[in-house]
Amino acid sequence: MVEMKVALAMIIQKYSFILSPAYVHAPMLLLSLKPQHGAKLVFRRIMN
């Protein structure tokens, strides 16, 4: 599990991400707030 987290952290640091323009804010209350339709993200590779 730790190796997976380290690998994911190494991959994520090469990308920036923002909410998609198609995202519709619709929170849903269960134990905590979470997006009803999921959170659509746009990933862009960071060029050095």
C-alpha positions as CSV (number, residue, x, y, z in Angstrom):
1,M,0.0,0.0,0.0
2,V,2.8,2.4,0.8
3,E,4.6,1.6,-2.5
4,M,1.4,2.4,-4.3
5,K,1.0,5.7,-2.6
6,V,4.7,6.7,-3.3
7,A,4.2,5.7,-7.0
8,L,1.0,7.7,-7.3
9,A,2.7,10.7,-5.6
10,M,5.5,10.5,-8.1
11,I,3.1,10.4,-11.1
12,I,0.8,13.2,-9.8
13,Q,3.6,15.7,-9.3
14,K,4.1,15.7,-13.1
15,Y,0.5,16.9,-13.7
16,S,-1.7,19.8,-12.8
17,F,-5.4,19.3,-12.5
18,I,-8.5,21.6,-12.3
19,L,-12.2,21.0,-12.2
20,S,-13.7,20.4,-15.7
21,P,-15.9,23.2,-17.1
22,A,-18.6,20.5,-17.4
23,Y,-18.6,19.9,-13.6
24,V,-22.0,20.6,-12.0
25,H,-21.8,21.4,-8.3
26,A,-24.3,19.1,-6.6
27,P,-23.2,18.1,-3.1
28,M,-24.7,15.1,-1.4
29,L,-24.7,14.5,2.3
30,L,-24.0,11.0,3.6
31,L,-21.4,10.7,6.4
32,S,-19.6,13.6,4.7
33,L,-20.2,15.9,1.7
34,K,-19.3,14.4,-1.6
35,P,-20.2,15.3,-5.2
36,Q,-23.4,13.6,-6.3
37,H,-22.2,13.1,-9.9
38,G,-18.5,12.7,-9.2
39,A,-15.8,15.3,-9.6
40,K,-14.7,15.6,-13.3
41,L,-11.1,16.7,-13.5
42,V,-8.9,18.0,-16.3
43,F,-5.3,16.8,-16.1
44,R,-2.5,18.6,-17.9
45,R,1.1,17.5,-18.0
46,I,3.6,20.0,-16.5
47,M,6.3,20.6,-19.0
48,N,9.7,21.5,-17.5
